[in-house]
């Protein structure tokens, strides 16, 4: 069915607003405020907006731009933002519920009327245009496949290697793969080729690659090792507590060993024993093993059938946005003046904020619950998705066409 956008008149909005209950997902309402106080910016007059402009130009433009469109990385655009949300955020800075030194200092001595007027001024401005260019791929698996292309020469196109001494990656848990790639990037795991390959990867790229390999069908190695698998089975009892019965780990941070390349496994045990690879638990276990036992263990695990991890298919940016739009409106254009619009916001700011909710540096029970399920790649994709949406400066509702 076709739809049309019908703008709400100020009178209609104000008539409807008093009946709304304060939504806990929006900015926290100070205890000193009465219900409905957050709607005061909606009543601002032309003179109020002019006063707000003068204050904004003298105090806010350095970071947020003269027109409310920020040129500072990690600093949000304010132009066209929802007025009640802006007012509540300013109150939060003033009351210490949000702690950012520059913002706290900027609003510390402002009157409540001044906060109302600044919020009304920024809400009156035309919002930023969408980010330039096409939105990046919002499907983590497709993005991961593209980012993993350089890995295919050694690890196989789908993560099943045909090179002896090179590990299979297909079907390993994303958590383990992310940790391994970051360890190569940071130098905690020593391998010059791997360090060079991952050096240029951001956290989102690493997350996407891990999701891609985790989703691939694992297969038993086709390469042979020199060990005796039957002898290795008897030695494997000490490994089962972490790596699972039959080499299938139940812990995402611990890799499954079933079907893994035997030469790679033996070489890894030798590195743990020598200290070339650092892990106190593994070093303690490997230190008691001689070379033959290592090769026997490796041959045993290589002979086992691997299993795919129980990992849900990652959502695309559009699929995540469908959840966010319940509060933030279609395409990130909220219809409630107390909820922030996300459309055309700076991607680096949205990325920073979502990480802050995930780490609890910024507090909201609703946003914490939403962000907990987001990987670094999900956050980057979602931020880019909203940055490329067209922003609307007015509060609007979608109504069926006649």
Secondary structure, DSSP 8 states (H G I E B T S, - for coil): --EEEEE--HHHHHHHHTT----TTSS---TTS-TTGGGGGGG--HHHHHHHHHHHHHHTHHHH-TTS---STT----TT--HHHHHHHHHHHHHTSS--HHHHHHHTT--HHHHHHHHHHHHHS------SS------HHHHHHHHTGGGHHHH-TTS---STTS---TT--HHHHHHHHHHHHHTSS--HHHHHHHTT--HHHHHHHHHHHHTS------S--SS-HHHHHHHGGGTHHHH-GGG--SSTTS---TT--HHHHHHHHHHHHHTSS--HHHHHHHTT--HHHHHHHHHHHHHS------------HHHHHHHHHHHH-GGG--SSTTS---TT--HHHHHHHHHHHHHTSS--HHHHHHHHT--HHHHHHHHHHHHTS---SS-EEEEE--
